[in-house]
């Protein structure tokens, strides 16, 4: 399982994980939920105790991955397959 710490304005907001079955999971940190209940990462994932699951990388995070010629440069430089969305996200 691969994991990434997600920060919002330098504050640890939650954990994004790619599970063994290929699903993605995002969970807000408990402290973040208590202290910043209105600072959601994206409208589709409001701050809550809910675990957000998806068979595909969440659109918000997927949108952070380079595209086109920049994707080519990133995947060649970091030796990451262009289809490895989580690997590319972790490298950015």
C-alpha positions as a printed Julia matrix, in Angstrom:
92×3 Matrix{Float64}:
   0.0    0.0     0.0
   1.3    3.45   -0.89
   0.43   6.47    1.2
   0.79  10.22    0.91
   0.38  12.89    3.56
  -1.95  15.58    2.21
  -1.35  19.11    3.48
  -3.5   22.21    3.2
  -1.55  25.46    3.64
   1.25  23.48    5.27
  -1.07  21.75    7.76
  -1.42  17.96    7.71
  -5.0   17.48    6.53
  -5.17  13.76    5.88
  -3.81  10.62    4.27
  -4.3    9.47    0.69
  -3.71   5.74    0.22
  -3.66   3.32   -2.67
  -4.78  -0.03   -1.26
  -3.67  -3.49   -2.35
  -6.95  -4.0    -4.24
  -6.24  -0.88   -6.34
  -8.81   1.34   -4.6
  -7.97   4.79   -3.28
  -8.81   5.99    0.2
  -8.68   9.49    1.68
  -9.12  10.12    5.4
  -8.89  13.47    7.19
  -6.69  13.57   10.31
  -8.72  13.78   13.51
  -6.86  16.9    14.68
  -7.5   18.6    11.32
 -11.23  17.79   11.57
 -11.39  19.35   15.02
  -9.37  22.48   14.26
 -10.29  23.21   10.63
 -13.8   21.84    9.96
 -14.42  24.34    7.15
 -11.1   23.91    5.26
 -12.01  21.03    2.97
  -9.57  19.74    0.35
 -12.25  19.77   -2.35
 -16.03  20.35   -2.44
 -16.62  16.66   -3.12
 -14.71  15.68    0.04
 -15.93  17.87    2.92
 -14.15  17.64    6.26
 -15.73  14.72    8.11
 -15.03  11.39    9.8
 -16.17   9.69    6.6
 -13.6    7.65    4.7
 -13.65   8.6     1.02
 -13.15   5.59   -1.3
 -12.84   5.37   -5.05
 -11.82   2.81   -7.65
 -10.04   5.64   -9.5
  -7.76   8.35   -8.16
 -10.0   11.16   -6.9
 -10.42  13.85   -9.6
  -8.93  16.56   -7.39
  -5.68  14.63   -6.9
  -5.61  13.4   -10.49
  -5.77  17.04  -11.6
  -2.46  17.71   -9.83
  -0.59  15.29  -12.12
   1.22  16.84  -15.1
  -0.15  16.31  -18.61
   1.17  16.28  -22.16
   4.84  17.06  -22.69
   5.31  17.78  -18.99
   4.01  14.29  -18.16
   6.53  12.87  -20.64
   9.36  14.73  -18.94
   8.2   13.75  -15.44
   7.74  10.06  -16.22
  11.12   9.85  -17.99
  12.97  11.82  -15.3
  11.47   9.89  -12.4
  11.32   6.53  -14.24
   7.59   6.2   -13.51
   5.05   4.66  -15.84
   2.66   7.32  -17.21
  -0.26   5.14  -16.11
   0.93   4.99  -12.48
  -1.22   7.88  -11.26
  -0.35   7.49   -7.57
   3.36   7.17   -8.35
   3.27  10.36  -10.4
   1.31  12.17   -7.7
   3.79  11.12   -5.02
   6.65  12.42   -7.18
   5.18  15.88   -7.71
